[in-house]
């Protein structure tokens, strides 16, 4: 079988690249060994948001009296919460199947392996192998939960994110190792459901990639909700011989033993680049990543790579953007390299976190003279009325030219607000233009305008 474009992997990078290729007139196929939509749709972004929505509703019920409401009896059904999450994921996967048919993309089920000469072997579930060829092969095999040597995952007591989504019963206690987005989202979900949660983080601050002010606010919020947090700490070893787990944690004060039913390892991801034929083809890799140029071409003509397997942020929306850019370059369209300095990051715990651009520390290290504005949601009418006054918007501008260097938010719904800063930075918008752009009242989004005004000593509601 000969195609114009074959995509290996159907996650948010792969399936988006395939659809864009089909739109541009390429005869396209996509190879997937498991479920269309990849990890993000089936075991990541989408089902976790479904779990977190259940947690949010449960929290509302627990605090109904704060809103003048009386709810006499309510409880959770952990199995039903998990089932709802799986149902949402299954429905989305069926949506991808529809999009493949709509765009006349051939779906090839099986495990793909690259071969020289722009060819690909696909081995089906029954063991039968078929060879396919294409003018362009895009590798989008994604990543999986990274395992540390001292934290081997057995899938039962020491688990990764995938098992955390489908536990047969709710644990009474859980240790979460790592406080990136995956770790804190699961920590929040299980804590909301009633599990005793302890987060162990190696770095001095939780959510360590975020601005320090955001990290500190987030730590206060999590502790307030009952989550225990250990920073500057590392799990040295785990004993699973008993009923649960015993984790030996190295802290600044010495070693400490933590006991729990389950330990969730959320220490990052590992690229899926093994056993897919990279070596046979001669495709260059470095430090667990496939090396590509600004248009995702590897060192071997006709082979491309996108998503979590290439350098850059391992985020679904980044993979999608890379896939589109890659295909449009193949088609000969005028495209510009992706600006990795203007990629939004989002964490969907409670409160939510969203950010783009430089942190205050990074901006100072680059030598900028700064104008910084901060507006707390405690001064927002919409936030107060909604019962969500925790958090703030922080904006960072270059004092000399007014360039918007960074935007950092923590609070309810901020993941839906960050796009304003992304678009504004793309358009090289200054702080004054944000201040003079009328924002609707009452909304959470007007906090962005107020924060910009605060940076220039023009803030009204503080």
Secondary structure, 3 states (H helix, E strand, C coil): CEEEEEEECCCCCHHHHHHHHHHCCCCEEEEECCCCCHHHHHHCHHHHHHHHHHHHHHHHHHCHHHHCCCCCCCCCCHHHHHHHHHHHHHHHHHHHHHHHHHCCCEEEECEEEEECCCEEEEECCCCCEEEEEEEEEEECCCEEECCECCECCCCCCEECHHHHCCCCCCCCEEEEECCCHHHHHHHHHHHHHCCEEEEECCCCCCCCCCCHHHHHHHHHHHHHCCCEEECCCEEEEEECCCCCEEEEEEECCEEEEEEECEEEECCCEEECCCCCCHHHHCCCEECCEECCCCCCECCCCCEEECHHHECCCCCHHHHHHHHHHHHHHHCCCCCCCCCHHHCCEEECCCCEEEEEECCHHHHHHCCCCEEEEEEEHHHCHHHHHHCCCCCEEEEEEECCCCEEEEEEEEECCHHHCCHHHHHHHHCCCEHHHHHCCCCCCCCCCHHHHHHHHHHCCCCCCC
